[in-house]
Structures are given as C-alpha cells and as structure tokens.
C-alpha cells in the first residue's frame, strides 16, 4: 500500500467512524526498507488532523501510572 493510500485511508476512516480518530494509534516503522516512506506524509497528516481539531499526545500520557 502506498503512503498516499495510507494517508487517504486514515482520513477517510476519521470521517466514517462515529468516534473519528479519538484513541487511534498510528504506528510508523521509520527504519523500513520501503522506497515510498510514510514518514514523509506525517507532517501533512498532522497538519490536516490539527485543522480538524485533534490534539496529539505521547503514548505514555495515555497510560495510567502504575507504581
């Protein structure tokens, strides 16, 4: 699947799901051997989702503290 398809499908999923992308985790493998690097699409994706009102947090901020 091309990076453009991943980007398009992610934005389409956001529109189709009643919860949008709330709680959605997108894993990127930056060391992949793909010629079509998804991380090059990350900035446009973040910009678009920010325009749609999303805020971004680190995964450790989503997990409860266990001590």
C-alpha positions as CSV (number, residue, x, y, z in Angstrom):
1,X,0.0,0.0,0.0
2,X,1.5,3.4,-1.0
3,X,1.9,6.2,1.6
4,X,-0.7,8.2,-0.3
5,X,-3.2,5.4,0.1
6,X,-2.4,5.1,3.8
7,X,-2.9,8.9,4.2
8,X,-6.1,8.9,2.3
9,X,-7.5,5.8,4.1
10,X,-6.6,7.3,7.5
11,X,-8.5,10.5,6.7
12,X,-11.4,8.5,5.3
13,X,-11.6,6.3,8.4
14,X,-11.8,9.5,10.5
15,X,-14.8,10.6,8.6
16,X,-16.6,7.2,8.7
17,X,-16.1,6.2,12.3
18,X,-18.5,8.0,14.8
19,X,-15.6,8.4,17.2
20,X,-13.3,9.7,14.5
21,X,-9.7,9.0,15.3
22,X,-10.1,9.6,19.1
23,X,-7.8,7.0,20.7
24,X,-6.3,6.0,17.3
25,X,-2.7,4.8,17.3
26,X,-0.8,5.0,14.0
27,X,2.5,3.1,14.1
28,X,5.2,4.0,11.7
29,X,8.3,1.9,11.2
30,X,10.8,4.6,10.3
31,X,13.5,2.0,9.5
32,X,11.5,0.2,6.9
33,X,13.1,-0.5,3.5
34,X,10.2,0.9,1.5
35,X,11.1,3.4,-1.2
36,X,7.8,5.2,-0.5
37,X,8.4,6.5,3.0
38,X,5.3,7.1,5.0
39,X,7.1,9.4,7.5
40,X,7.3,11.9,4.6
41,X,3.5,12.1,4.8
42,X,3.4,12.6,8.5
43,X,3.6,16.4,8.6
44,X,0.7,16.8,6.1
45,X,-1.4,14.3,8.1
46,X,-0.7,16.1,11.4
47,X,-1.5,19.4,9.8
48,X,-4.8,18.2,8.5
49,X,-5.9,16.5,11.7
50,X,-4.9,19.6,13.7
51,X,-7.1,21.6,11.4
52,X,-9.9,19.2,12.2
53,X,-9.4,19.8,16.0
54,X,-7.3,16.9,17.1
55,X,-4.6,17.2,19.7
56,X,-1.6,14.8,19.9
57,X,-0.1,13.2,22.9
58,X,2.6,10.6,23.6
59,X,1.5,7.1,24.3
60,X,2.9,7.2,27.9
61,X,0.4,10.1,28.5
62,X,-2.4,7.8,27.6
63,X,-1.5,5.0,30.0
64,X,-2.3,5.1,33.7
65,X,0.6,5.4,36.1
66,X,1.4,2.0,37.7
67,X,3.6,2.1,40.7
